[in-house]
Amino acid sequence: MKSMKSVSTIIGVALLFLAAFCYFINWHALVPAFTVLGIAIITRKALEPLIIGCAIGFVLLAKQGGSKEWFPEGEGMIFPLNMFDGLFSSIARDAHDQGLIWVILVCILYGAFVQMVVASGGIKAVGKYSERHVKTKKQSLLMTYWLSFFFFLDDYFSALSVGNTMRPITDKFGVSRDKLALVLSFVCVPLTIIFPISTWTIFYGTQIAALKGGVMDSTGHAITSPIEAFMHTIPYNFSAWISLILGGLVVYGLFPDLKGIKDAENAVVIEEKKEKLNKKDKKEGKMVYFIMPLLILIFCTIFPYPWDFNYWGSGFTFSMDYIFGSIDALRGIATACVFVYLYFLIFKIVDFHKISDNFVKGLETITFVLAVLGFTYLLKDVQNALGFNEFVASHLEGISWLNSNTLPFIVFALVAWICWATGSNWGIYAILVPTTAILSAQVHADFWLTQGALASGTVWGAAACFFSDNRVLTAQSCKVDMMKHGISQFPYQLIIFVASSVVYLIAGFIL
């Protein structure tokens, strides 16, 4: 473990020197990202590096004089006063960002939902049922892996639900919480990007379908449906497929534990089993307390309410596009929270004070997540203002070996590391969809392969980033230190990256 910390420290210091070097050669757009990564790796913390990175970014932006867009009132102010104007303007802009508001609402409601179900004993009942069928350590890992496939609608839901459900079982069999979090990281995000109905599918498909000039399939048919558009990329989301395969190999014992996970496994036996022996839960729940809310959540996420006659009326058809074209994670989780609260209260499953306290407790558990999300958006804002995306795009133009064969690999590798460095995936994807579409047309590369590489890069970045929202939630549900989890699972992510890169290179020459 000490040697791993030493290597991490060396890498972190190197990144900080790289940030300083970028500053002196006027590559200011790269300074915040390298600073955040360097401090995060050294300190193994998530929030503090983001705060420092944002502060440095706004200082750099202010020293450049800012702009009317980023400093509407501060243009002409002396430094460093104009920095605060840029900061407050960015906060105000993010406060009106519908995407950020959507993420915050979904996140806090998932926290409240899970906590209320936990209070009812429903999740523990599922755990006890599973425990009767799980007899070995390997089976507990297999149960974790395959249970994750039932939470395909959203990576937040998967991370929170599976982690809280399986943690007591894996604790019993001496599985380290680092390895539990590792298994979740193999499945949570990758599954949502290859399953036809998920929040990721809808968002990503919408960006493709909205491309200027339209999109056509191989037969020349115009594609306007987000789901239909995204389904064409699913076979080419190689990093997601490789992640699921590697996860299967790990839980079946066909792939060895690497350094960080091996150390965690060796240290867990006495400590976590003792914790398990000292805990006695008096609450006896029923599986229906978990299954019923879950069914309501899934139904209301996929389908509009029964009284929405515009959807359920005479125009209703059994096409996948029509049935799954109204997926809304916020509608689903909001409805599920209301249902759970009233269901548990009316049938006296949980008394009023306890259900109310746990609802609030669920909101409170997501406070740290919200702080990380907020500063991640601020970091994305300041990097956009410094011209991070333009910097990357301009340097792409100078690559002589950029052609139809290499474009998918370049898109995947570049986007993967951008998302890893910034903690942003949906935002980066939305920005780069038109760019990759233009590039693929210019060099005559396969359009769907290139779009698949773009989506795959964002998925890998989200899974590998030390401070992404999914890493935060996974660590939260598994009760493990977030930076420790991020570092211990990173070698596996590097394997996924290398394997995916090779496949994209091969596919670029074949397709």
N, C-alpha and C positions, 0 to 999 in steps of 0.2 A: 504493500500500500504506500510506503514511504517513497519507493522508487517511482511509483505512478504520480505521486504528488510532485516530486522533483521534476519529472518530465512535463507535467502540466504547468508548473511554474516557469520553466524555461520557455515553453511555447507562449505562455501569457506575456512574459517579458519581451519576447521577440515581436509579438504583435504590437506591444506598446512602442517599441523602437520603430516598427514599421509605420505606425501612426505618426510618430514624430518626423520620420523621413518624408512621408506624404505631405506633411505640413510645410516642410522647408522647400519642397519642389512644387508647391502650390497645387497639389492634388487634394484640395481641402474636402472634396466630396467623400473621400475614403476615410478621413480622420475619425469621425464619430463611430463608424462601424468597427474599425480596428481597435479603437479605445475600449468600446463596450466589450468586445470579445476578449481582449487582453485582461481587463480587470475581472471579468466574469470567470475566466479560467483560473486566475490566480486566487481570487477570494472565494470562488464557488458560491457566489450569491447572484441573485437575479435582479432585484430591484435597484440596488445601489449602483451597479454599472450602467444601467439604463439612465438613471438620473444624471450621473456624471457625463455620459455620452451626449445626452440632450443639452446639458449646460454648455459643453464644449462646442457643440454644433451651433447653438444660438450665439455664442461668443464669436465664432468664425463668421457667421452670417452678418452679425452686427458690424464687425470690423470691415466687411466688404461694403458696408453702406446700406445693406438691405434693399428693399424694393417696395413699391406701393402696395403690392399684393401681400407681402409678409410684414411690412411695417407701415400700415395705413396712416398712423398718426405720428410715427417716430422718425419719418424721413427728415433729415436735417438735425436731429438730436445728436448730442455728443455721445461718444462711446464712454462707458458701457450702458448709459441710460436707454439707448435705443434697443439694447438686447432685451430688456424687460418688455418693451412694446411688442417685439417679435414673438416673445414667449406667450404673452397674454393673447395676442391675436391668434396664435396657433391653437391655444386652449379653447378660445371661443369658436374657432372653426371646427375643431374636433367635437365640441359639444353639440354642433348642429349636423355632424356627420351621421347620416342614417345607418350606415354600416356599423359604426362603432356603437351606436345606441342599440341596434339589433343584437350585436354580440353581447353587450352588457346585460340586456334584459334576459336573453336566453341563458346566459351563464348563471345569473343570480337565481333565476327560477328553477334551473336544473339543480342548483345547490339546495334550495328550499324543498323541492320535490323529493330528492334523495333522502334528505334529513327526516322528512315526515314519514316516508316509508320505513326508514330505519327505526323511528320511534314506535311504529306499529308492530315491529317485530317481523315484518314481512320479508325483508332481505335476510334476516337471520334464519327465518324458516326455510328459505331457499337454500341457505348455507347448510342447515342441518339435514335437509333432504339430500343435498349433494354429498354431505359428509357420510351418510349411510352407504353411499355407493362408491365413495372414494376411500380406498384402503391403503394407498401408497403415495409417496411424494410425487412420483411421476404422474400418477392419475390426477393429482391436484393441479399440476401444470397443464395437463391435457384438458381438464375441465375448464380452466381459465381461458385457454386458447379457443376452444370451441364455443364456450358461452359468449365470447366476444362477438361471434358472428351473428348472434341474435339481436345485437344492438347496432344495426347497420344504418340507422337513420341519421345519426350525428356522432361525431367523434367526442364531443363533450359528454353526451349521454353515455356513450360506451365507456369512457375513462372513469366517470364517476360511479356508474352502476356496477360494472364488473369488479372494479377495485374494491369497493365497499362490500360486495357480496363474497368475493373469494379470499379476501385478506385473512379472516379468521381460520379458514380451512388451510390455506398455505402456511399460516403460522403454526398450526397444529402439527404439520408434517415437516417443519423445519426448513421451509423454503424462505430464503431471504426476501425481504420486501423489495430489494433492488432487482431481484430476478422476476418477481411478480410484475413490477413496473416495466421491466424489459419486455416481457411477453405482451403486455398491453400495448407497448409502443410498436410492436411488430404488426398489430392488427388495427388499432383504433382509427388512425388516419388512412392507411392504405385501403382498408375495406370500404370506406365511404367514397373513395374515388373510383372504385371499380364496380360498385353496386348501382344498378340503374336508378334506384330511388333513394336519394339522400340529399341533405342540404348542400353538400359539395357539388353533386351532380347538377342540381338546379342552378346554382350560381354559375358554375363553370360553363354549363351548356348555354345559359342565357348570354354570356359574353361572346360565344362563338356564333350563335344564331343572329346576334345583333351586328355582326361585321358589315361594314359598308360594302354594298355590291352583292351581298348575299353569299350563301354557301350552297354547293351542290354535291350530291353523292356521286359515285362512280358511273351511274346511269344517266346523269344529267338532271336528276330530279332536285328541285329547289328544297332546301331544308330550312324550315322556319321554327320547328319545335326544339326547345332547349334539350329535352331528353334525347330526341333522335340525333341531334347534333353531337351531344356528348357521348352517346353510345358508340359512335364511330371511332372515338379515341380510346375506348376502354381496352381493346387488345394491345394498344401501344403504350399503356401506362406501366412500363416494365419495372420501375422501381417498386411499385405497389405489389405487383405479382411476386417479385423476388423477395420482398419483405415478408409476405405471407408464407412463402416457401421456406425461407430461413427460419421464421418463427416456428413452423412445423418441425423442422429438423432439430431445433433447440429443445422443444418440449418432448419430442420423442427420443431425446438422448443421442441423436445422430450427429450432433455438432457440439464440440466441447465448449465449456465455459471459458471465456477469456478472462484476463487478469482481474479487472474490477469486480466482475460478477463472482469469480472464483473466491476472491478475498471475502466478499460479502457472505457467500455460502459457508465458508469455513468459520465465520464469526457468529453465525446466527443461532446455532443449535441450542446452546444453553440459555442465552439471553431471552430469545423470543418465546421459547417453550415455557420458561419460568413465568413470563408475562401472561401466557395463556392459562397456566395453572392457577394463577392468582385471580383470574376474572371469572365471575359467575353472574350470568345475566338472568334475572328473575322473570323477564318478560317472555311469555310464550306466545309467539305470533303464529299466523297461518299463512300458507303460501298464497292464498287468494288475496291477501293484503298487498302482495307484490304483483301478482299476475293481472288482477283487475285494473289497477292504475296503469300498468304497462300497456295493456290492450287499448285503453282509452288514449294514452299518449300516442301510440302508433297510429290508431285510426284517425285521430284529429290532426296529426301531423300530415298524413297523406291526403285525407279527404276533408272537404269543407263541411260545415255543420249541416245536419239533415234538413234544416229549414231554408237552406240556400237553393231556391228553385231554379236559379240561373244555371246551377251546376247539375242538380238532380232532376231537372225538368225533362221536357220532351227531347231536348237536344243531347241527352246523355247517351254516350256510346261506350262500348267495351274496348276501346283502343287504349294502348299503354299511354300514349300521349295525353289523352283526355283524362283517364283515371288518375294518372300520376302527375298531371301538369299543374296541380295546385298545392304541391308540398310546401308547408310553412312550419318550420320548427318552432317559431314563436307562438303561433296559434296553438300548436299541439301541446307545448309545455305549459302555457298559460291555462288552457282548458284542463289539463291533467292536474295542475295544482289546485284549481277550484274544486274539481271532482274529489281529489284526495281529502282536502280539508273538510268538505261537507260529508263525504262518505264515512270517514273515521269519526266525525262528530255525531252525526245522526244515529249511527249504529253503535255508538259508545265504545268504539274500538280504542280510542284515545280520548281522554277528557279535554275540555276546552283549554285549560291552562297549559297542558302539556303539548297539545297540537300547536297552539299559538307560540309557545316558547320555542318549539322545534322549528317552526316556520322561520322565525326570526334568527334562530341559531344557524339555519341553513343559509340565510342571506349573509350572516356574519362570516361564515367559513370561506366565502368567496371574496372577502375584502382584499386579501393579498393578490388574488388573481386579477381583480379589477385594477389595482394599482399597477401591476405589471402590464396589463393591457393598455392602460392609459398612457404610460410612458413609452410603450412600444409604438403607439400611434404618433406620439410626439416625435420620437426618433425618426419614424418614417417621414413625417412632415418636414423636419429640418433637413433630412437627407435629400428629399425632393427639391427643397429650396436651394440647396447647395449644388444641385444638378447631378445627383448620384446616377440616375437612370440614363441621362444624356451622356454622362462621362463613359459609362459602360457601352452604350450604343455607338458612340463616336470611335471608340477603340476597336469595336468589332469591324468597322469599315476597313480598317487597315490590315485585316487578316487575309493574306493572299490565298490560303488554302480553304477559305470559306466557299463551299460549293454544295451541290445537291446531296453529295455523299456524306459530307461532314456536318451539315447544318443541324440535323437532329441531335447529334452528340454535343455540338457547341451550345445549342439552346438548353439542353438538359443540364450540362455541367455548369454553365454560367448562371442560369436561374436557380439551380440548387444551392450554389454558394451565396448568391444574393439573398435568398430567403433564409439561409442559415445565418447569415451575418446580420440581417435586419429583424428577424422574427416575424416578418410579414409574408403571407402567402396569397390570400385572396386579392389584396391590393396590388401586389406585383403581377399576379396573373392578369387582372383586369387591364393593367397598363400595357402589358407586353403581348396580349392576344393580337391586336392589330399589327404590331411590329413584326411578329413571327409570321403572320399571314402574308405581309408584303415581302418579307425576305424569302419565304418558301416559293412565292410566285416568281421572284426575280431570278432565283437560282434553279428553278424548276424542281424543287424538292417535293416529296410526297406531303401534301397538306395535312392529312390526318396523323401521319407519323410525327410531323413537326409539332402539331398541337398536343399530341400525346406526350411528347418529350417535354413540352412546356408544363403541362399539368403534372407530369411525373417529377419534374424538378421542384415544383412548389411543395409536393407531398414529401419528398425527401427532406427538403429544407425545414418543413414544419416538424417532421419527426426527429431530425438530428439537432435542431437548434436547442441550445441549453435553456433559453428563456421564452420559448414559444408558449402560446396559451395552452396547447395540449400537453406540453411537458409540465406546466404548472398544475393542471388538473389531474394528470396521472400521478404526480408526486403527492398531491393532496389526498387522493382516494387511497393510495397505497401507504400513506403515512411514512414517507421517506423524504430525506433532504433532496430538494429539487436539483441542485448543482451536482450532488453526488450521483443522482440518477442520470442526469444528462451526460456526465463524463463516463460513467460505467457502461452506458449503452452506446456510446459514440463509436467504439471500434467495430461494432456490428453494423452501424450505419455506414461506416467507411467501406466495409465489405459490400454492402448493398449498392453503394455509389459506384465502386469499381466494376462490379458485375453489370450494373445497368449501363454504364458507359460503354463497356465492350459490346453489349447487345445493341445499343443504339448505333455504334459504328458499323456493326455487321448489317443491321437492318437498313442503314443508309445506303450501303452499296448494293443490297439485294433488291429493295423496293423502288 
